[in-house]
C-alpha cells in the first residue's frame, strides 16, 4: 500500500475520533476502512447506557460499508485515546 494512502486512512481515523460518543469511558476511537474499490468508510465508537458498552469504531465503519454493498476490504486504520490525551 502506498504511503499517501496509509496516511490518508490514519488522518481520517483521527478525524473520526472527534465524533465518538463516549459519555461513560471517555475513550474515543475512530476508524477508516479502505475498500477494494478505493472507497473509504469511517466510523467512531458509540456508547450507550445498556449493559454492553456500545459499538466500536471499526464495527461502525464495517457496518456502514456493508450496508452500502461493499464486501471486499484492503485495510483499516484505527485511532484511539482518552479525551484528555492520556491512555487507560
N, C-alpha and C positions, 0 to 999 in steps of 0.2 A: 504494500500500500504506500502511496506517495505521502511524503511528509506533510504537504499542504492539506491533504485530505484528513490526515490524522489530527493535525492542529485544528482544523475546522470542526471536527467532531468534538474535540476537547473543549473548544470555545463554546459550542452550543450546549454541551453538558453543564458547563459552569453557568451559562446564562439561565438555563432551566432550573438550576439550584435555587435561584432567587424566587421562583414561582412556587416552590414547595409549601405545602400547608402542614405545619408541624407544631401545633399548639401544646403538645404533651412532651415530646422528646427534644424539641428544638434542634433536631439533627436533620439538616436539609440535604437532599440528594437530587441531582439532575442527571439525565441520561440522554444520549443522542445515538440513534440506531441507523446505521447505513445499510440500505437495501441493495440487493444485487444490481438493480437498475440505476443506482446512483442517488435515489431519493433518500431523504433523511427525515426520520420521525423522532420527535423529542418527547420527554416525559419528566415528571417530578414525583416525589413521594407525597402521598396524601394520607394523613392520619384521621382517625375518627374516634368517637367515644366507645365504640364496641370493644369487646374483649380482644379481638385481633387488632393489631395496631393500625392497619390500613393497607395501602397498596404501595409497593416500592416503585421507584422511578423507572427501572428497567422494564418491569411488567407494564407500566403505563405506556411506555414507548412501543413495546411489542403489541399491546392491545390496540393502540391507535393504528399501527401499520397493518396488522392482520384485519382489522375492521374495514380497511380500505383495499383489501385484496392482496396485500403483499405476503409472500410466503418464503422468500429466499433473502437471507441477510449475509452481509460481509463482515461487519464489525460493529462494536458498541463501545461508547465511551461513557464512563460513569464518574461523577464528581460529587463528593460529599463532605460534610463537616458541620460542626456546631455553628449556631448563629453568631456567637461571639468570637469565632475563629479557633476555639480550642477543640481538640478531638476527645471522644469519650474514653 
